[in-house]
């Protein structure tokens, strides 16, 4: 009888755990949707509700930490991820998020270490967007350390992993621009515009290259476009250099 009861309660506990995970998954997904809608307070509420159901649910923890990064609360985001890694050291998303936090804190060497760990754990992952994001952020950390060769290699790897992410071309294009490789930079910024025609930063950066090449007409055309898309720096350039257009 005791044996039968123990099995019964064990099965109940399993069912409750399954239900809790289902609820946590649903709430975390709602949190992600609200982040995309820029409803950060609503997203935070959903992530917290998910963690009330299942405090160890990794996607909700990671989602909340990324939201805290968006809200520029890097201290809280770092603390949350540090605790999460202690309890689940094999979840690659935690290391990506922690790497991003460390970049914001200016700890670029530590960021590279964590992003490399994320890549190691995600070696067999088929999530190309996730792996591309790791490469992009590690490339950005290398760029901050003026290790341009390593940065360029990571940006190029990110593009191989996911050719449809405009942010990768933006980062690599800016790296080329810093190294005065303007034609290569132009190619990358053109690719950004092909993928995302409403990207104000791509037009602004391309306009800066045209200025370097003394092509003022095309530069001002891009600055006007960037300004209309909401780039304040482009609007300032328009006022100073392109008002006649």
C-alpha positions in Angstrom: 0.0 0.0 0.0 2.8 2.4 1.0 4.6 1.6 -2.2 1.4 2.3 -4.3 0.9 5.6 -2.5 4.5 6.6 -3.1 4.1 5.9 -6.8 0.9 7.9 -6.8 2.4 11.0 -5.2 5.4 10.7 -7.5 3.2 10.7 -10.5 1.3 13.7 -9.2 4.6 15.6 -8.6 5.7 14.8 -12.2 2.3 16.1 -13.6 2.6 19.3 -11.5 6.1 19.9 -12.8 4.9 19.4 -16.4 2.1 21.9 -15.9 4.4 24.4 -14.2 6.8 24.2 -17.1 4.0 24.6 -19.6 2.8 27.7 -17.8 6.3 29.1 -17.4 6.9 28.6 -21.2 3.7 30.3 -22.1 4.4 33.3 -19.9 8.0 33.6 -21.0 6.8 33.6 -24.6 4.4 36.4 -23.8 7.2 38.3 -22.2 9.3 37.9 -25.4 6.3 39.3 -27.4 5.9 42.3 -25.1 9.7 43.0 -25.4 9.3 43.2 -29.2 6.4 45.6 -28.7 8.7 47.6 -26.3 6.3 47.1 -23.4 9.1 46.5 -21.0 7.0 46.8 -17.8 4.5 44.3 -19.1 7.3 41.9 -20.2 9.0 42.1 -16.8 5.7 41.1 -15.2 5.3 38.1 -17.4 8.9 36.9 -16.8 8.4 37.2 -13.1 5.1 35.3 -13.3 6.9 32.5 -15.3 9.6 32.3 -12.6 6.9 32.2 -9.9 5.6 29.0 -11.5 9.1 27.6 -12.1 12.0 29.5 -10.6 14.6 27.5 -12.5 13.1 28.0 -16.0 16.1 29.1 -18.0 14.4 30.9 -20.9 12.5 33.1 -18.5 15.6 33.9 -16.5 17.5 34.7 -19.7 14.6 36.7 -21.1 14.4 38.8 -17.9 18.2 39.4 -17.9 18.1 40.6 -21.5 15.2 42.8 -20.7 17.2 44.3 -17.8 20.0 45.0 -20.3 17.5 46.8 -22.5 16.4 48.8 -19.5 20.2 49.6 -18.9 20.1 47.9 -15.4 23.3 46.1 -16.0 24.0 45.4 -12.3 20.7 43.6 -11.9 21.1 41.7 -15.2 24.6 40.6 -14.2 23.6 39.5 -10.8 20.7 37.5 -12.2 22.8 35.7 -14.8 25.7 35.0 -12.3 23.3 33.2 -10.0 21.7 31.4 -13.0 25.1 30.1 -14.2 25.9 28.7 -10.7 22.7 26.6 -10.9 22.8 25.7 -14.6 26.4 26.0 -16.0 25.6 24.3 -19.3 23.0 26.7 -20.7 24.8 28.6 -23.5 22.3 31.5 -23.6 23.4 32.6 -20.1 26.9 33.1 -21.3 25.8 35.1 -24.3 23.7 37.4 -22.1 26.5 37.7 -19.5 29.0 38.5 -22.3 26.7 41.3 -23.4 26.4 42.6 -19.8 30.2 42.6 -19.5 30.6 44.5 -22.8 28.3 47.2 -21.4 30.4 47.3 -18.2 33.6 47.7 -20.3 35.0 44.3 -19.2 35.8 43.2 -22.7 38.3 40.4 -21.9 35.8 38.8 -19.5 33.1 39.2 -22.1 35.2 37.3 -24.7 35.8 34.5 -22.2 32.1 34.1 -21.6 31.1 34.4 -25.3 33.7 31.8 -26.2 32.1 29.5 -23.6 28.7 30.2 -25.2 30.1 29.1 -28.6 31.6 26.0 -27.1 28.3 25.0 -25.6 26.4 25.8 -28.8 28.8 23.9 -31.0 26.1 21.5 -32.2 23.2 23.9 -32.1 21.2 24.4 -35.3 20.1 27.9 -34.1 22.0 30.0 -36.7 20.7 33.3 -35.3 21.9 32.5 -31.8 25.3 31.5 -32.9 25.6 34.5 -35.2 24.7 36.7 -32.2 27.5 35.2 -30.2 30.0 35.9 -33.0 28.8 39.5 -33.4 29.1 40.3 -29.7 32.5 38.7 -29.4 33.6 40.6 -32.5 32.4 43.8 -30.8 34.4 43.0 -27.7 37.5 42.3 -29.8 37.0 45.6 -31.6 36.8 47.5 -28.4 40.2 46.0 -27.5 41.5 47.1 -31.0 42.1 43.5 -32.0 40.7 44.2 -35.5 41.8 40.9 -37.1 39.9 38.8 -34.5 36.9 41.2 -34.7 36.8 40.9 -38.5 37.1 37.1 -38.3 34.2 36.9 -35.9 32.0 39.2 -38.0 32.7 37.1 -41.1 31.9 33.9 -39.1 28.6 35.5 -38.0 27.8 36.2 -41.6 28.6 32.7 -42.7 26.3 31.4 -39.8 23.4 33.8 -40.7 23.5 35.8 -43.9 20.2 37.6 -43.2 21.2 39.5 -40.0 21.7 43.1 -41.0 23.5 44.0 -37.7 26.4 41.8 -38.6 27.1 43.7 -41.8 26.7 46.9 -39.9 29.4 46.0 -37.4 31.7 44.7 -40.1 31.1 47.7 -42.3 32.0 50.1 -39.5 35.2 48.1 -38.8 36.1 48.5 -42.5 35.3 52.2 -42.2 37.6 52.6 -39.2 40.4 50.9 -41.2 39.8 53.3 -44.2 38.6 50.4 -46.4 35.8 52.4 -47.8 34.8 50.2 -50.7 34.4 47.1 -48.4 32.5 49.2 -45.9 30.2 50.5 -48.7 29.5 46.9 -49.8 28.4 46.0 -46.2 26.3 49.1 -45.7 24.6 48.4 -49.1 23.8 44.9 -47.9 22.3 46.3 -44.7 20.0 48.5 -46.8 19.1 45.6 -49.1 18.0 43.5 -46.0 16.5 46.4 -44.0 15.7 49.4 -46.2 14.4 51.4 -43.2 17.7 51.2 -41.3 18.7 54.9 -40.6 22.2 54.0 -39.4 23.1 52.3 -42.6 22.2 55.4 -44.6 24.1 57.6 -42.2 27.2 55.4 -42.3 27.1 55.2 -46.1 26.7 59.0 -46.2 29.9 59.4 -44.1 31.8 57.3 -46.6 30.5 59.4 -49.5 31.7 62.5 -47.6 35.1 60.9 -47.3 35.0 60.3 -51.1 34.0 63.9 -51.7 30.7 62.7 -53.2 28.6 65.4 -51.5 25.4 64.9 -53.5 25.1 61.2 -52.6 26.2 61.8 -49.1 23.5 64.4 -48.5 20.9 62.2 -50.1 21.7 59.5 -47.6 21.8 62.0 -44.6 18.3 63.2 -45.6 17.0 59.6 -45.8 18.6 58.8 -42.4 17.2 61.9 -40.8 13.7 61.1 -42.1 14.1 57.7 -40.5 14.8 59.2 -37.1 18.6 59.5 -36.9 19.3 62.8 -35.0 23.0 62.8 -36.0 22.0 62.7 -39.6 19.6 65.6 -39.1 22.5 67.7 -37.7 24.7 66.9 -40.7 21.8 67.9 -43.0 21.5 71.3 -41.2 25.3 71.9 -41.4 26.1 70.6 -44.9 23.0 69.7 -46.9 20.4 72.4 -46.1 20.2 73.4 -49.8 19.0 69.9 -50.7 
